Amino acid sequence: MVVTILASLAIGYACGMFLTADVVCHIACGKSAFDTGVGNPGMANVGHELGVKWAGVVLAGDIGKTLLAWLVCRALFPADAAAAGVMAGLGATLGHNYPAWHHFSGGKGVTTTCSAIFLTNPALGLLACLAGLFEVLFCGYLCVGAIVISATWLVLSVLFGDAYQIVVAVALLVLMVIAHGGPTLGIRDGSTGKASISERFHSLLRGKRRDEAR
């Protein structure tokens, strides 16, 4: 089991270090993702700077690398497939957030985390992701929504998961708080703005209410 855990973490980490956003930015604008927009090699930054199409490519790539790690590790360790899968997901997030080739400075791990929890348990993973989405739509903050996803997943893991899932859920929540804690604290002083998707959502709701009032 120790070999399974360490090898799965290592394989996941290696896959996670492939930063899709960096490749996309080099192709689309000839610059590194770290020199584009706010410098975060993730879907949100790419979408803001290069548009929805390229953001979709980043999303697909980050899901793909997590899925690859999950499949490889489960195939290598079929006797401990469940543990191998959850450790691979954690490794992919670690590799994405802390890539060795970029001085351990990478992205924020939202897509890899969502992919990892969905692969672990599609129904509960979807529930956790929806909880984060609802927070973003109604309250407006991507950073809080990201933390809500991991916090909800931890609660669900305690209720329905095994020991490995719970340990990984704790680790994923810690990683998410580290990545998004600063922007979350910035809500109080106004330095963290609301997500545009939330503003469009509330605008749509206001439009529907006006139509119903007529």
C-alpha positions in Angstrom: 0.0 0.0 0.0 2.9 2.4 0.7 4.2 1.8 -2.8 0.8 2.4 -4.2 0.4 5.7 -2.4 3.8 7.1 -3.2 3.8 5.9 -6.8 0.3 7.3 -7.4 1.3 10.6 -5.8 4.4 10.8 -8.0 2.5 9.9 -11.2 -0.2 12.4 -10.4 2.3 15.0 -9.7 4.1 14.4 -13.0 0.9 14.7 -14.9 -0.2 17.8 -12.9 3.0 19.7 -13.8 1.8 19.9 -17.4 0.2 23.4 -17.3 -2.2 23.5 -20.2 -2.7 27.2 -19.8 1.0 27.9 -20.4 1.0 25.9 -23.6 -2.2 27.6 -24.8 -0.8 31.1 -24.1 2.4 30.3 -26.0 0.3 29.1 -28.9 -2.3 31.9 -28.8 -0.2 35.0 -28.0 3.4 33.9 -27.9 3.8 34.5 -24.2 3.9 32.4 -21.1 0.7 32.2 -19.0 2.8 33.6 -16.2 3.3 36.8 -18.3 -0.4 37.0 -19.3 -3.1 38.8 -17.4 -2.7 38.3 -13.7 -0.1 35.6 -14.3 -2.1 32.6 -13.1 -1.8 29.5 -15.4 -5.5 28.6 -15.1 -8.7 28.7 -17.1 -10.1 31.9 -15.6 -7.1 34.0 -16.5 -6.9 32.5 -20.0 -10.6 33.1 -20.5 -10.3 36.7 -19.4 -7.3 37.4 -21.6 -7.9 35.2 -24.7 -11.6 34.3 -24.7 -13.9 31.5 -24.1 -12.5 29.2 -26.8 -9.0 29.1 -25.3 -10.5 28.8 -21.8 -12.3 25.7 -23.0 -9.0 24.2 -24.2 -7.4 24.8 -20.8 -10.3 23.3 -19.1 -10.2 20.2 -21.3 -6.4 19.8 -20.8 -6.5 20.1 -17.0 -9.4 17.6 -16.8 -7.4 15.3 -19.2 -4.2 15.3 -17.2 -6.1 14.5 -14.0 -8.0 11.7 -15.8 -4.8 10.3 -17.2 -3.1 10.1 -13.8 -6.3 8.5 -12.4 -6.5 5.9 -15.1 -2.7 5.0 -15.1 -2.6 4.6 -11.4 -5.7 2.5 -11.1 -4.3 0.3 -14.0 -0.9 -0.1 -12.3 -2.4 -1.0 -8.9 -5.7 -2.8 -9.5 -5.7 -4.4 -6.1 -5.7 -0.9 -4.5 -7.5 0.9 -7.3 -9.6 3.2 -5.2 -6.6 4.4 -3.1 -4.5 4.8 -6.2 -7.1 6.9 -7.8 -7.6 9.4 -5.0 -3.9 9.7 -4.5 -3.4 10.3 -8.2 -5.9 13.2 -8.0 -4.1 14.7 -5.0 -0.8 14.4 -6.9 -2.2 16.1 -10.0 -3.4 19.0 -7.9 0.0 19.3 -6.2 1.8 19.2 -9.5 -0.5 21.9 -10.9 -0.2 24.1 -7.9 3.5 23.5 -7.3 5.3 22.5 -10.5 9.0 21.8 -9.9 10.0 23.2 -13.3 8.6 26.6 -12.4 10.1 27.0 -8.9 7.0 25.3 -7.4 4.8 28.3 -8.4 1.8 27.3 -10.5 -2.0 27.5 -10.6 -4.8 27.3 -8.0 -6.0 23.8 -8.6 -9.7 24.3 -9.0 -10.1 22.2 -12.2 -7.8 19.4 -11.0 -9.6 19.3 -7.6 -13.0 19.1 -9.2 -11.9 16.4 -11.6 -10.3 14.4 -8.8 -13.4 14.4 -6.6 -15.7 13.7 -9.5 -13.6 10.7 -10.5 -13.6 9.4 -7.0 -17.4 9.6 -6.7 -19.3 11.2 -9.6 -22.6 11.8 -7.7 -21.0 13.2 -4.6 -18.4 15.0 -6.6 -21.0 16.7 -8.7 -22.9 17.7 -5.5 -19.7 19.4 -4.1 -19.0 21.2 -7.4 -22.6 22.4 -7.6 -22.3 23.8 -4.0 -19.4 25.9 -5.1 -21.1 27.0 -8.3 -24.2 28.1 -6.3 -22.0 30.2 -4.0 -20.3 31.9 -7.0 -23.7 32.6 -8.8 -25.5 34.0 -5.7 -22.6 35.5 -3.7 -20.2 36.3 -6.5 -16.8 35.2 -5.4 -14.8 32.6 -7.2 -12.3 32.2 -4.4 -15.0 31.4 -1.9 -16.7 29.0 -4.3 -13.5 27.1 -4.7 -13.1 26.6 -1.0 -16.8 25.7 -0.7 -16.2 22.9 -3.2 -13.4 21.3 -1.1 -15.2 21.9 2.2 -18.3 20.2 0.9 -16.3 17.3 -0.4 -14.6 16.9 3.0 -18.0 16.7 4.7 -19.3 14.2 2.2 -16.1 12.2 2.4 -16.5 12.0 6.2 -20.1 10.8 5.8 -19.6 8.4 2.9 -15.9 7.9 2.1 -13.1 5.6 3.3 -10.0 6.7 5.3 -8.0 7.4 2.2 -10.7 9.6 0.7 -11.0 11.5 3.9 -7.2 12.1 4.2 -7.1 13.3 0.6 -10.2 15.5 1.1 -8.4 17.2 4.0 -5.3 17.8 1.9 -7.3 19.2 -1.0 -9.1 21.6 1.3 -5.8 22.8 2.8 -4.4 23.3 -0.7 -7.5 25.2 -1.7 -7.4 27.5 1.3 -3.7 28.2 0.6 -4.5 29.1 -3.0 -7.6 31.1 -2.4 -7.3 32.3 1.2 -5.7 35.6 0.2 -8.4 36.7 -2.3 -11.0 35.5 0.2 -9.6 37.9 2.9 -9.6 40.6 0.3 -13.4 40.5 0.1 -13.6 42.5 3.3 -11.4 45.4 2.1 -12.9 45.3 -1.4 -9.7 44.3 -3.2 -11.3 41.1 -4.5 -14.0 41.7 -7.1 -17.0 39.7 -7.9 -17.0 37.2 -10.8 -18.5 38.4 -14.0 -20.6 35.2 -14.3 -22.4 36.2 -11.0 -23.1 39.7 -12.3 -24.6 38.3 -15.5 -26.6 35.8 -13.5 -28.1 38.5 -11.3 -28.7 40.7 -14.3 -30.7 37.8 -15.9 -32.7 37.3 -12.7 -33.5 41.0 -12.5 -34.7 40.9 -16.1 -36.9 38.0 -15.4 -38.4 39.7 -12.4 -39.2 42.8 -14.4 -40.8 40.7 -17.1 -43.0 38.8 -14.5 -44.0 42.2 -12.9 -45.4 43.4 -16.2 
